[in-house]
Amino acid sequence: MADAQDDYPAHIDTYNSFNKLVLFTILFVVLLLACMALGLVGGTPIFALLLGIGGTVALLVAFAVMS
């Protein structure tokens, strides 16, 4: 039973990492849907492309820097 206390920090790290992954996925899907709406329905494909590339790079950098 004493080993259960030793696993707690590892479980917290795993939980936090999983939460970051889920948040990144949700934000990326929202970005993707917004870019598709702008490009297909909104009629601004170049702006949607630039927003998609810039937003993806921004998301990757933001989540790489977060600790």
C-alpha positions as CSV (number, residue, x, y, z in Angstrom):
1,M,0.0,0.0,0.0
2,A,3.0,2.3,0.5
3,D,3.8,2.1,-3.2
4,A,0.5,3.8,-4.0
5,Q,1.8,7.1,-2.6
6,D,4.9,6.9,-4.7
7,D,2.8,6.7,-7.9
8,Y,0.8,9.8,-7.2
9,P,3.2,12.4,-8.8
10,A,3.5,10.2,-11.9
11,H,-0.3,10.0,-12.2
12,I,-0.6,13.8,-11.8
13,D,2.0,14.4,-14.6
14,T,0.1,12.0,-16.9
15,Y,-3.2,13.6,-16.1
16,N,-1.8,17.1,-16.9
17,S,-0.2,15.9,-20.1
18,F,-3.4,14.3,-21.2
19,N,-5.3,17.5,-20.5
20,K,-2.8,19.5,-22.6
21,L,-3.2,17.0,-25.4
22,V,-7.0,17.2,-25.3
23,L,-7.0,21.1,-25.2
24,F,-4.6,21.2,-28.2
25,T,-6.8,18.8,-30.1
26,I,-9.9,20.9,-29.4
27,L,-8.3,24.1,-30.4
28,F,-6.8,22.6,-33.5
29,V,-10.2,21.3,-34.6
30,V,-11.8,24.7,-34.0
31,L,-9.1,26.4,-36.0
32,L,-9.5,23.9,-38.8
33,L,-13.3,24.3,-38.9
34,A,-12.9,28.1,-38.9
35,C,-10.4,28.0,-41.8
36,M,-12.7,25.7,-43.8
37,A,-15.6,28.0,-43.2
38,L,-13.6,31.1,-44.3
39,G,-12.2,29.3,-47.3
40,L,-15.3,27.6,-48.6
41,V,-18.3,29.6,-47.4
42,G,-16.6,32.9,-46.8
43,G,-14.9,33.1,-50.1
44,T,-11.5,34.1,-48.8
45,P,-9.3,31.1,-49.5
46,I,-5.9,32.9,-49.2
47,F,-6.8,34.5,-45.8
48,A,-8.0,31.1,-44.6
49,L,-4.8,29.4,-45.8
50,L,-2.6,32.0,-44.0
51,L,-4.8,31.8,-40.9
52,G,-4.6,28.0,-40.9
53,I,-0.8,27.9,-41.3
54,G,-0.2,30.7,-38.8
55,G,-2.6,29.3,-36.3
56,T,-1.1,25.9,-36.5
57,V,2.4,27.2,-35.9
58,A,1.1,29.4,-33.1
59,L,-0.6,26.4,-31.4
60,L,2.5,24.3,-31.8
61,V,4.8,26.9,-30.3
62,A,2.4,27.8,-27.5
63,F,2.0,24.2,-26.4
64,A,5.7,23.5,-26.8
65,V,6.5,26.5,-24.5
66,M,3.9,25.6,-21.9
67,S,5.3,23.6,-19.0
